[in-house]
Amino acid sequence: MISSAGKTLEKSSSSAAQRLQAIKTLAHASFDGAKEPLTALLNRSQSPAVQLAALNTLTGFDSPETATRIAAALLNVSPSVKKEAIESLLGRTTWTPALLNAVADKKLSADSIEPSRRASLMKHKDEAIRTQANELFASSIPRARDKVIAAYQPALKLKGDAKRGQVVVEQICIACHKIGKKGNDVGPNLATTQNRTSSDLMIHILDPNREVQANFRQYIVELNDGRAVSGFIVTESPTSITLKRTEGIQETLLRQNIKNITSNSLSLMPEGLEQIINQQQMSDMLAYLLSLGKE
């Protein structure tokens, strides 16, 4: 079965469904037998579903080489898969140096790692990780939020265009927010924003950690096998908890496998949006958000 699965993945004519089934089979192979075909799938020529399945199966092999292979693929995978790849490398202390080395080697930008995760790395209990993280991320810490908000006040006086704003929102927000049938329920539904003032909205956009609702607070769950998983808690039961991350990806963890659960009181929404949108784009985005729900 394992041999047949490898041949299925080698065939360019294999369908996505056939590839997904083959990937499941390779989970039962040895690392030496599975690493090459799984790594080969970590590229944009494959569908995101296939890439993600290959990544998840590869991370099931607790080997230092696993981290090296995932880190090497960061430039080649789809954006949503990259986020999960980063999450997997952050999940094991022994794998995290591979991620930091990728940043040091310019194979991954520092802002690809969420600010809350960067902050955690800069205070990591492992001295080598903590030292390297401080060297890499000290210059990427966003400016004080109050200064950023003050700098963007002119955006409130500009004439915003809702149609242009919709484009901006769909480019940067729907990975975590729902707008109609588009997007993901990771953060609050944006249809509720029309009841806010433009000034209030801008403050929450530029300073997402100023007022974090309890149900959208980020948690880091340490597992008995050494991994650390982050997200906000969507459901809890006597035996498990389910976390949700960017792109709506969910992961259910059995309580018997959990060592510790902590919250850094930060929002899943990253700081630093001012680094990718200018004041006119902010004005356009506010115009669109305030128009939602109106005829």
N, C-alpha and C positions, 0 to 999 in steps of 0.2 A: 504493500500500500504506500509506503514511504517513497519507494523508488518510482512508482507510478505518479505520485504527487509531484515529484521533482520534474518528471517528463512533461506533465501538464503545464507547469509553470514555464518550461522552456519553450513551449509552442506558442508562437505569436497568434495562432488561430483560436486559442483557448478563450472562452468567454469569461466575463467577470465572475459569474456564479461558479464556474469550474475552478477559477483561481482561488476564490474564497474557500471552497471546500478543500482544495489542495493545501492551502495555508493552515487550515485546522488540523489536517493530517500531520503536517510537519511539526506540530507542537509535540508530537510523540517521538520525534527523531532525536538523535544525538545532536549536540551543538555543532560538531564538525560536519554533520550531514545536512544541517538546516541553515547554517549561517550564510552560505553563498547565495542560494536561491531566494532567501528572505531579503537579504541586503539588496539584491538586484531589483527588487520590487519597490524600493524606496526611492522613486523618482517620479516626476510629473507625467511621464508617459503612461503611467497606470492611473486608474481612477482613484480618487481620494479614499474610497471604501477599501480598495485593495491595499493601498499604501498603509492605511491605518491598521488593517488586519495583520499585515506583515510586521508592522512595528510592534503591535501588541504581542504577537507570537514571539518575536525576537527578544522582547523584554522579559519573557518568561525564562530565559536562560541567564542565570546569575553568573556572568563571566565578565572580567574586565574588558575582554575583546568586544563584548556586546556594546559597551559604552563607546568604545572607539569607533565602531561601525556606525552607530546612530549619529554620533557627533560629525562624522565624515559626510553623512547624508543630509545634513541640515540645509545645505545650499540647494539641494535637488528636489526636496519634497514640497508638496502643496502647503500654503500658509496654515490651514487648519491642522494638518498633520505635523507641521513644524512645532506648533504649540504643544501638541501631545508628546512629541519627541523631547522637547525641552523639559516638560513635566516629568517624563520618565528618567531623564538624566539627573534631575533634581531629587528624584525619589529615593536614590541610594547614595549614601555618603561616599562610597567607593567609586561611584560613577560621576559625581559632580565635578571632579577635576577635569574630566574630558570636556564638559560644557564650558568651563572657565578657560580651558586652553583654546577652544574654538573661538571664544571672544578675543583672547589675546592674539590669536593668529589671523584675526580679521575675517574669519569664516562665518561669524555671526555678530550682528550688532548688539551692543549692550542693551539698547532699548527693546530688543526682542524678548528680553526677560522682564516680567512684570515688576514694577517698582517695589511691591510688597515682598516679592521673592528676592530682589536685589538686597533689600534692607535686611532680610533674614540671613542671607549669605554673608553680609558684612558683620553679622553678630554670631556667626556659626560657631558651634562648640569645637570644631576641628580647627586648630590654629593655622594650618597650611591653607585651608579653604578660606578662612576669615581674612588672612593676610592678602591672598591673591584677589579676593573679591573687593577689598578696600582699594587695592591698587587699580583695579579695572573700573570700578563703579563710582569712585569718589567724585569724578568730574561729571558723571551723568545724572547726579541727583538734581531734580528740578528745582528751580528757584523757589524761594518762599512763596507760598500761595497768595498771600496778601499783595505782594508786589506784582504778581502776574495778573491778578484781578484788577489792580489799579491801572496796569498798563493797557488792559483791554476795555476800559471804560469808554473810549471813543467808539467802539463797536456798537454801543447802545444808541448812538446818535446817527449812525449810518442808515441808509435806506436798504432794508433787506429784501431779497427776492426769494420767495418761498420755493419756486421751481428749482432755482440753483441750490437752495438749502436742502431740498429733498435729495439731490445728488450727493451732497456732502454727507448727509445722515446715512444714506444707504451704503456709502463707501466705508464709513468708520464706526457705525453704531449697531448695525443689525447683527453683527456677530454675537452680541449679548442682549440686544433689546428687540422686542416685538413691535412691529408697526403693521397693523392689519394682519395679512397672512404672511408677511415677510418677517424674517429674523428669528431670534431664539429667546426663550423665556429664561435668560440668565439674570438679567437686571430688570428693573421696573418697566412696565409697559409704557411706551412713549406717548400713547394716546391720552395719558393722564396729565401731560405737561401743559395743556392749554389753560389750566386753572392757575398757573403761576405767572408772575411778572417776568419780563425779559431779564431784568436785573437779577432776580432770584434764580432764574434758570441758568444764567451765565455763571453765577457763583458755584452752583452745584456741578456744572460741567468742568470748570477749571479747578475746583477743589472738592473732588468726590468724597474725600474722607472727612469733610467738615460735619456732615450729618449722615451717618450710615444707619440705615434701617437694620434691625437685628436679623431679619430674614435674608439680608443680602451681605452679611458680614463674612469675610473669608476665614476659613478654618484650615489648620494644618493638622492632619491625622498621621501620627507615627505608628507604624505597624511592627509587629513582633519580628518580621523578617528583615527589618532594617530600612524598609521603604518609608517615604513620607509623601502623602497625597494631599493636595489642596483643592479647595472649592467651597461653595456654601452648601449648607445642609438643607436638602429639600424634603427628605422624609426620614423618620426614625421609627424603629420598632424595637421590641425587647432584645432582638438578636442581631440587628444590623442598622447601619446608617447609610444613606445614599447622598453622595456629593455631586454637585453639578458645576461644570467649568465652562469657559468660553466655547462658543459654537454649540452649546447645549449638550455637550458630552457628559454623561452620567457614569458614576462608578459606585457600586454597592459594596460595602465592607462589612464583614462579619465582626461583631463585637469581640468575639473570642480571639480575633487576630489583631485587635487594636491595643497598642501600648499606651498611647497618650493622645489627647485632643486639646489643642490650644487655639486661641483666636488672637490675632494681632490687632483686632479692632479696625482693620482697614477694609475699604470697599474693594470688590473685585474689579471695579472700574479703575483703570490706571490713571495716575497723574501725568501731566506733560502733554495734554492735547494741544496746548499752544505751540508746541514744536512742529505740528503738522498742519495747522489751519491758521490763516491770517485773520485780521479783524473783519474784513469784508465777508469772508466765509463764515465767521462766527455770527455776523449780523444776518446773513442768509439762512443759516441753520436755525437761529432763534425765530425768524419769521415763519419758517416751515413748521417748527415744533408748536408754535402758538396757533397755527392755523388748523392743526389736527382736530378733528371732531366738529369743525365748523363747516357749514354748507358753502 
